[in-house]
Amino acid sequence: MSEMTEPLNWDEFRIVRAIAEAQSLSGAAELLGLNHSTLFRRLAAMEARLGERLFDRERSGYRPTAAGEDMVALATLMGDTIAEFERRVSRNDLKLSGRVRLTTLNSLGALIMPPICAALAAAHPQLHVELILTESVLDLDRGEADVALRGLREPPPEWLTGARIAPLPWAIYAVPALMTAQGEPAPDAPWIAPSDTFGSQQARRWCDRHVEGWRRSVTANSDLLMAELATRGLGVALLPCYLGVARPGLRRAVKPDPEIGGDLWLMTHERALRTPRVRAVYDFLAGELERRRAWFEGEAVVEE
């Protein structure tokens, strides 16, 4: 085995364990929330650094070599150690303190974060969570935030640790008075359109293709504001489904548009994840967000 230029990290051990469990890259990619090509590159990079094959590619699937089995055993031990640490944290045997900076979109922050922060404060009263609500993407690699909750079209870059939480579909919403009996926007209904500074380029482009200028009665740079305007009957709006379903006065006009959307990802840098308070917040958020999966998909609002 050749001498490595840098040590392996926990994420790489986790990848090897997932491949061994799934016996395939596609199965492991689904378990980890990564795409197949990213997983292939990371496995190849690990084997190149180690100078050793970790898996034999057989007809029946990926079978760990002796080196791969060693990594799987170590990954299992490390996972058990992390799980025990999390149990200690949840019992407050280990007091966590200090600041953790969390960034997300304005609408997600306003709707989702207050109850989650209340639960987090009850579990870890000495933690200081700094919420940064912005449509801009803060750089986790440069330490502009510790944890990010974002909607992405593609998986995050491979130097970040990420968990795919749920799909984030979009749909057309309006009050019943602006809908036809068939559940479509009325032909003469006004529209609330995203302005030129609206965060989602997808939404702006969709409206440019489908909504003529003369039909736009209001423009806004915030999906929260667009949802409020739509609830007051000022027009039809293209909204994230998690936002539309949270407004009981709105009706979904059509199925989610395949051109719009992405996935909700919880992300952090592997360097930040080595800090116990960041790890605790990241894992806590992953559990709380998963419980709200139906909400993000626009199916139902989770009762708090």
ZIMOJO-V77102 format. One line per field, one symbol per residue. ss: DSSP state (H for helix, E for strand, C for the rest). burial: I if it has 16 or more other ideal C-beta (glycine too) atoms within 10 Angstrom, else O. A space follows every 10 residues. Layout:
ss: ???
burial: ???
This chain:
ss: CCCCCCCCCH HHHHHHHHHH HHCCHHHHHH HHCCCHHHHH HHHHHHHHHH CCCCEEEECC EEEECHHHHH HHHHHHHHHH HHHHHHHHHH CCCCCCCEEE EEEECHHHHH HHHHHHHHHH HHHCCCEEEE EEECCCCCCC CCCCCCEEEE EECCCCCCCE EEEEEEECCE EEEECHHHEC CCCCECCCCC EEEECCCCCC HHHHHHHHHH CCHHHEEEEE CCHHHHHHHH HCCCCEEEEE HHHHCCCCCC EECCCCCCCC CCEEEEEEEH HHHCCHHHHH HHHHHHHHHH HCHHHHCCCC CCCC
burial: OOOOOOOOOO IIIIIIIIII OIOOIOIIII IIOIOOOIIO OIIOOIIOII OIOIIOOOOO OIOIOOIIOO IIOOIOOOOO OOOOIOOOIO OOOOOIOOOI IIIIIOIIIO IIIOOIIOOI OOIIOOIOIO OOOOOOOIOI OOOOIIIIII IIOOIIOOOI IIIIIIIIII IIIIIOOIIO OOOOIOOOII IIIIOOOIII OIIIOIIOOO IOOOIIOIOI OIIIIIIIII IOOIIIIIII IIIIIIIOOI OIIOOIIOOI IIIIIIIIIO OIIOIOIIII IIIIIOOIIO OIOOIIIIOO OOOO
